[in-house]
């Protein structure tokens, strides 16, 4: 199976984290509509409209939060890029929230230990989900 490439996400993050890039902006990037919004210079909220991707980053605390994305590979590409740019020996990027992952986990939990459902299948799905937790 061929995997998707998310190199454009890495280039987008490089662009939005540059000093000369305003934290309040609207532009097209690799045919994707991007909106940046912020109330301060140390924070940016990113909305990639046509993809349904939304995340924010606090430059001071290095807190990365996810509101929406399409799949975990997409999310992981964003995390990897921020960590490449901002991890150092004293500090590292951490995941403040991952709403889509938490929502999926919350949806599966009522089925655990419920004999009305195939427990092998539910536990397998749940464990696969736990393995995809953003670290």
N, C-alpha and C positions, 0 to 999 in steps of 0.2 A: 504494500500500500504506500502510495506516495504521500509524504507529509508536506503540509503547507509551510511556506517560508514567511517569516515575519520580519525580514530585514528592514522593510519600510517603517515598522514600528520603532526599531532601534534608531533609525535616522530621524524619525519624528521626535523621539525623546531627546536626542542630541540637539535638535533645533530648538525645542521649547525650553531647554535648560540653559541655553546660552544667555549671557548677560544682555545682549542687544535685543533679545526677543521679549516684547511686552507680555506681561501676564494676563492682559485683557486684549484679546485679538480674535479674529475670525479669518480663516484662510482655507484654501484647498491645497492638499498635500498628497501626491501620488493618487489623484482622483478621489480622495476622501475629504469630506468636509469636517474641519476641525475648529472647535470653539475653545478658547482659553479664557478663563475668568478667575479673578482674584480680587480680594480686598486689601491685600498686603503684598509687599515685594518678596516675601519669604514663602509664598504658598501659591500653588496653581491647581485649578480644577480643569481637567481635560475631558472634552466630550467629542468623540468621533461619531458624528451624527449618523451617517449612512451605515455604519457598522454596529451601532448600539453599544459602543465601548465608552465607559465613563470611569475615570479614576482621578485621584488627587494626590498631590505630593507636597509635603511640607519640607522646604529646603533646610530649615534650621534644625528640626528634630529628626529629619530623614524618615518620616512616617509616610508610607504609601498605603492608600486606601482604595478599594475597588467597590464600585457601585454596580457596574454591569460589564459583561463581556460575553463572547459567544462560546468559547471553549477554554479549557484549562491550558492548552498549549499557547494560546494567545496571551493569557494572563501571565504564564511563566516567562514568555519572551519579554514582556514589559518589566517584570521583576528582575530578570537577568540583566537587562540593559541598565536599569537604575543602579543595581549593585555594582556593575562594572564601572559606572561613573562615580558613585558616591561611597562605596565601601573603602575603608582604609584601616590602618592598624588600631585606631582609637574608636572608631565609630562604624556602624553599618546600617544599611537600610533595613527597616523592619516593617512588617505588614500590620498596619493598625486595624484594618477590617477588610474582610472579604465577603461581602454580602451575598453574592451568588452561591458561593461554597456553603456558607452558613445556612442559607435557605434550603439548599438541596439536602444537607445533613438533617435539618429539622423535618423535612418531608419524609425521610426514610425512618427516622427514629420510632414513630408509632407502630411500624410494622415489625420491629425487632421483638422477639419473644412473644409474638402473637401467632398462635397455632393455626389461625385461619389463612396464613400465608406461607409459602414455601420458604422456610427459614434458611436453607442452604443458599438459595438464590438471594434472599434479602441480605444475609450476612456477607456474601461475596460482594454484592453491590456496595454495601456499607463500608467494607474493608477497602475496596477499590477507591471509594470516595475519600476515606481517611488518608490513603496513600497520596492523594492529590492535594492535600492541605498545603497551602503556601507556607513555606518554612522561612 
